[in-house]
Amino acid sequence: MTRSGRERYAPGVKRLELSRIRVCERCGRGVAELQGPDGESLVVKLDAVRARQLSRTADGAEMRSLIDAVLGEHGAAGVVVSEIVLDASEGRLGALVTLLRGDDPEIVACTAEEGVAVAVRAQVKIYATDEALSHAAALLPGKPATARGAGGPDTIH
């Protein structure tokens, strides 16, 4: 068990992997699709700018994002991100980011979108609570996507 605060979630927490980031061809908005080893899945909506930032690799040709700058400053100060836990609270999906300075953990809250962005940029593990997975399952659409218009194969919504 880590010393990061995840202990309190351990029985109801599952490890997820980023399977892909999809970007809507019509509007540019996106989603991060996360998958668990036992078929668990969670989709986190991304705004258009974040979706483009995360779907590209950092090649130095464009301006750094705020997350990249903050991670760089924290790293220089000896603070590292150790993990991200997606959780649902008050009907909303959010994230808990564990920061470590030596052996001293600090847990900070942020949006699910920010949590996924930090996990991608810091290359750390993502976990989800049972509550987050249940919340995500409740939001799944009840009808299959059509081939044209909204909900088509090249759109997110």
Residue frames relative to the residue before (quaternion, step in Angstrom):
aa qw qx qy qz dx dy dz
M 1.0000 0.0000 0.0000 0.0000 0.00 0.00 0.00
T 0.4098 -0.7172 0.5022 0.2558 3.57 -0.92 0.85
R 0.4746 -0.6500 0.5087 0.3057 3.54 -1.29 0.22
S 0.4505 0.7541 -0.3890 0.2775 3.57 1.25 0.33
G 0.6328 -0.5073 0.3675 0.4552 3.60 1.14 -0.12
R 0.5194 0.6450 -0.4154 0.3764 3.59 1.23 -0.25
E 0.4561 0.7041 -0.4434 0.3156 3.59 1.25 -0.36
R 0.6894 0.4953 -0.3062 0.4310 3.56 0.90 -0.85
Y 0.7074 0.4161 -0.2581 0.5097 3.60 1.22 -0.28
A 0.3772 0.8031 -0.4333 0.1584 3.57 1.24 -0.42
P 0.7000 0.4636 -0.3240 0.4361 3.68 0.67 -0.84
G 0.7979 0.2874 -0.1465 0.5092 3.62 1.01 -0.70
V 0.5454 0.6093 -0.3969 0.4169 3.59 1.10 0.66
K 0.1053 -0.7898 0.6031 0.0359 3.55 -1.00 0.90
R 0.4572 -0.6681 0.5214 0.2698 3.54 -1.09 0.78
L 0.0939 -0.7854 0.6108 0.0347 3.57 -0.98 0.89
E 0.2282 -0.7356 0.6203 0.1484 3.53 -1.28 0.50
L 0.4702 -0.6286 0.5298 0.3210 3.56 -1.10 0.66
S 0.2038 -0.7981 0.5536 0.1227 3.59 -0.56 1.09
R 0.7715 -0.2332 0.1382 0.5756 3.59 1.05 -0.70
I 0.2865 -0.6835 0.6345 0.2194 3.48 -1.40 0.26
R 0.1260 -0.7909 0.5971 0.0459 3.55 -0.71 1.10
V 0.1524 -0.7749 0.6100 0.0643 3.53 -1.06 0.85
C 0.4588 -0.6961 0.4881 0.2584 3.57 -0.84 1.05
E 0.4394 -0.7061 0.4978 0.2460 3.57 -0.86 0.98
R 0.6757 0.5117 -0.2955 0.4407 3.60 1.12 -0.61
C 0.8486 0.1755 -0.0475 0.4968 3.59 0.70 -1.06
G 0.5051 -0.6732 0.4131 0.3478 3.61 1.20 -0.30
R 0.5105 0.6234 -0.4426 0.3935 3.61 1.21 -0.21
G 0.1452 -0.8225 0.5468 0.0584 3.53 -1.15 0.44
V 0.2528 -0.7197 0.6167 0.1946 3.46 -1.42 -0.12
A 0.2792 -0.6870 0.6391 0.2042 3.50 -1.30 0.54
E 0.1731 -0.7902 0.5827 0.0786 3.58 -0.68 1.09
L 0.0988 -0.7999 0.5920 -0.0033 3.55 -0.71 1.18
Q 0.1093 -0.7993 0.5904 0.0231 3.56 -1.00 0.89
G 0.2893 -0.7381 0.5870 0.1642 3.54 -1.17 0.76
P 0.6645 -0.5385 0.3472 0.3846 3.59 -1.22 0.37
D 0.7374 0.3837 -0.2229 0.5093 3.60 1.16 -0.52
G 0.7002 -0.4821 0.2643 0.4554 3.59 1.16 0.54
E 0.4154 0.6845 -0.4949 0.3376 3.59 1.22 0.08
S 0.0026 0.7957 -0.6056 -0.0086 3.55 -1.11 0.64
L 0.0380 -0.7687 0.6384 -0.0070 3.50 -1.20 0.62
V 0.1460 -0.7761 0.6102 0.0622 3.56 -0.97 0.90
V 0.1215 -0.7791 0.6137 0.0402 3.55 -0.86 1.04
K 0.3875 -0.7221 0.5282 0.2225 3.56 -0.76 1.09
L 0.1395 -0.7762 0.6123 0.0550 3.54 -1.12 0.81
D 0.4373 -0.6587 0.5218 0.3203 3.59 -1.01 0.68
A 0.7231 -0.4851 0.2797 0.4045 3.57 -1.25 0.43
V 0.6682 0.4957 -0.3099 0.4602 3.61 0.89 -0.89
R 0.6749 0.4897 -0.2958 0.4661 3.58 0.86 -0.96
A 0.6315 0.5370 -0.3400 0.4442 3.60 0.93 -0.82
R 0.6696 0.4792 -0.3011 0.4809 3.60 0.93 -0.84
Q 0.6353 0.5340 -0.3318 0.4485 3.61 0.98 -0.84
L 0.7480 0.4252 -0.2292 0.4552 3.57 0.80 -1.00
S 0.6538 0.5111 -0.3291 0.4506 3.60 1.12 -0.47
R 0.6783 0.4207 -0.2843 0.5311 3.59 1.29 -0.18
T 0.4194 -0.6612 0.5476 0.2951 3.53 -1.21 0.47
A 0.5143 -0.6313 0.4811 0.3249 3.56 -1.11 0.67
D 0.0093 -0.8260 0.5626 -0.0336 3.57 -0.49 1.20
G 0.5638 -0.6281 0.3742 0.3840 3.57 1.28 0.11
A 0.5611 0.6303 -0.3839 0.3748 3.60 1.24 -0.19
E 0.7675 0.2791 -0.1790 0.5487 3.59 1.15 -0.41
M 0.6831 -0.4915 0.3507 0.4108 3.52 -1.30 0.30
R 0.5249 -0.6248 0.4761 0.3277 3.58 -1.11 0.74
S 0.4489 -0.6517 0.5351 0.2958 3.53 -1.20 0.59
L 0.6626 -0.4894 0.3786 0.4221 3.56 -1.28 0.28
I 0.6396 0.5295 -0.3326 0.4471 3.59 0.96 -0.82
D 0.6451 0.5104 -0.3250 0.4666 3.60 0.94 -0.82
A 0.6608 0.5069 -0.3089 0.4593 3.59 0.96 -0.86
V 0.6746 0.4880 -0.2977 0.4671 3.60 0.90 -0.92
L 0.6402 0.5132 -0.3308 0.4661 3.60 0.95 -0.81
G 0.6431 0.5261 -0.3184 0.4563 3.59 1.01 -0.77
E 0.6708 0.4897 -0.2886 0.4764 3.58 0.96 -0.89
H 0.6458 0.5064 -0.3207 0.4730 3.58 0.98 -0.83
G 0.6457 0.5275 -0.3174 0.4517 3.58 0.94 -0.87
A 0.6542 0.5087 -0.3069 0.4681 3.56 0.98 -0.84
A 0.7004 0.4427 -0.2581 0.4967 3.58 1.16 -0.60
G 0.5807 -0.6203 0.3617 0.3837 3.58 1.27 0.13
V 0.5537 0.5685 -0.4046 0.4543 3.58 1.25 0.38
V 0.0368 -0.8030 0.5948 -0.0020 3.56 -0.81 1.01
V 0.4415 -0.6355 0.5590 0.2979 3.53 -1.25 0.53
S 0.1968 -0.8140 0.5335 0.1184 3.59 -0.72 0.97
E 0.7959 -0.1446 0.1060 0.5783 3.62 1.07 -0.64
I 0.2762 -0.7167 0.6152 0.1780 3.50 -1.39 0.30
V 0.0878 -0.7706 0.6290 0.0537 3.58 -0.98 0.87
L 0.2412 -0.7477 0.6036 0.1356 3.57 -0.72 1.10
D 0.0288 0.8014 -0.5917 0.0828 3.55 -0.85 1.01
A 0.3128 -0.7162 0.5874 0.2103 3.56 -1.25 0.46
S 0.0668 0.7746 -0.6236 0.0821 3.51 -0.95 0.96
E 0.8463 0.0249 -0.0606 0.5287 3.55 -0.91 0.97
G 0.7146 -0.4855 0.2486 0.4380 3.56 0.99 0.87
R 0.6816 0.4408 -0.2855 0.5095 3.60 1.24 0.20
L 0.4211 -0.6797 0.5462 0.2498 3.51 -1.19 0.70
G 0.0501 0.7905 -0.6066 0.0679 3.56 -0.89 0.98
A 0.3369 -0.7318 0.5518 0.2157 3.55 -1.28 -0.10
L 0.2214 -0.7225 0.6410 0.1346 3.50 -1.29 0.63
V 0.1554 -0.7934 0.5870 0.0420 3.54 -0.68 1.15
T 0.2170 -0.7735 0.5838 0.1175 3.56 -0.78 1.04
L 0.1164 -0.7757 0.6199 0.0202 3.53 -0.74 1.18
L 0.1349 -0.7939 0.5899 0.0600 3.56 -0.96 0.88
R 0.0398 -0.7194 0.6930 0.0269 3.50 -1.10 0.88
G 0.7772 -0.0895 0.0046 0.6228 3.55 -0.03 1.29
D 0.7628 -0.2953 0.2499 0.5182 3.57 -0.72 -1.09
D 0.5653 0.6225 -0.3655 0.3992 3.58 1.29 0.05
P 0.1646 -0.8166 0.5460 0.0896 3.63 -0.32 1.21
E 0.0635 -0.7378 0.6692 0.0620 3.53 -1.27 0.59
I 0.1796 -0.7804 0.5918 0.0921 3.57 -0.86 0.96
V 0.0495 -0.7949 0.6046 -0.0075 3.55 -0.80 1.06
A 0.3815 -0.7276 0.5318 0.2055 3.54 -1.12 0.76
C 0.0716 0.7698 -0.6327 0.0452 3.54 -1.23 0.61
T 0.6554 -0.4677 0.3791 0.4561 3.57 -1.25 -0.08
A 0.6311 -0.5193 0.4059 0.4090 3.56 -1.24 0.37
E 0.6219 0.5508 -0.3340 0.4453 3.58 1.01 -0.80
E 0.6652 0.4834 -0.2965 0.4857 3.59 0.92 -0.90
G 0.6366 0.5426 -0.3257 0.4407 3.58 0.98 -0.82
V 0.6586 0.4870 -0.3060 0.4853 3.58 0.94 -0.86
A 0.6466 0.5220 -0.3250 0.4515 3.59 0.94 -0.85
V 0.6484 0.4974 -0.3176 0.4809 3.60 0.95 -0.84
A 0.6529 0.5215 -0.3219 0.4451 3.61 0.90 -0.89
V 0.6598 0.5006 -0.3082 0.4681 3.59 0.95 -0.87
R 0.7263 0.4444 -0.2549 0.4584 3.58 0.79 -1.01
A 0.7217 0.4076 -0.2477 0.5017 3.62 1.01 -0.75
Q 0.3090 -0.7824 0.4815 0.2459 3.58 1.33 -0.19
V 0.4052 0.6907 -0.4890 0.3460 3.54 0.78 1.13
K 0.6458 -0.5410 0.3886 0.3730 3.54 -1.31 0.36
I 0.2252 -0.7439 0.6173 0.1217 3.52 -1.22 0.72
Y 0.0847 -0.7688 0.6333 0.0266 3.53 -1.02 0.91
A 0.1296 -0.7661 0.6188 0.1156 3.57 -1.27 0.32
T 0.4306 -0.6752 0.5343 0.2704 3.53 -1.04 0.80
D 0.6445 -0.4918 0.4070 0.4207 3.55 -1.28 0.30
E 0.6184 0.5493 -0.3418 0.4461 3.59 1.04 -0.72
A 0.6537 0.5013 -0.3149 0.4713 3.60 0.96 -0.82
L 0.6628 0.4969 -0.3057 0.4694 3.58 0.95 -0.85
S 0.6420 0.5069 -0.3189 0.4786 3.60 1.02 -0.75
H 0.6284 0.5343 -0.3200 0.4662 3.57 1.01 -0.87
A 0.6767 0.4933 -0.2894 0.4637 3.57 0.90 -0.95
A 0.6449 0.5233 -0.3194 0.4564 3.59 0.98 -0.82
A 0.6505 0.5266 -0.3172 0.4460 3.59 1.03 -0.74
L 0.6876 0.4860 -0.2762 0.4634 3.59 1.19 -0.49
L 0.4498 0.7020 -0.4579 0.3086 3.61 1.23 -0.13
P 0.4908 -0.6632 0.4709 0.3123 3.60 -0.95 0.83
G 0.4556 -0.7170 0.4696 0.2406 3.54 -1.09 0.72
K 0.7521 0.3355 -0.2134 0.5257 3.60 1.19 -0.23
P 0.5365 -0.6308 0.4466 0.3390 3.59 -1.09 0.60
A 0.5828 -0.5840 0.4385 0.3564 3.54 -1.23 0.53
T 0.3875 -0.6960 0.5551 0.2392 3.54 -1.17 0.69
A 0.6094 -0.5914 0.3929 0.3527 3.55 -1.23 0.34
R 0.7870 0.2416 -0.1400 0.5501 3.63 1.16 -0.44
G 0.7953 0.3232 -0.2213 0.4627 3.54 -1.28 0.39
A 0.7910 -0.2500 0.2119 0.5167 3.49 -1.25 -0.47
G 0.7858 0.2811 -0.2284 0.5013 3.54 -0.88 0.92
G 0.4618 0.6922 -0.4417 0.3354 3.59 1.26 0.07
P 0.7444 -0.4506 0.2587 0.4195 3.58 -1.25 0.14
D 0.7405 0.3856 -0.2374 0.4966 3.62 1.12 -0.47
T 0.6537 0.4793 -0.3273 0.4856 3.59 1.23 0.29
I 0.4586 -0.6724 0.5146 0.2696 3.53 -1.22 0.52
H 0.7899 0.3109 -0.1384 0.5102 3.59 1.00 -0.82
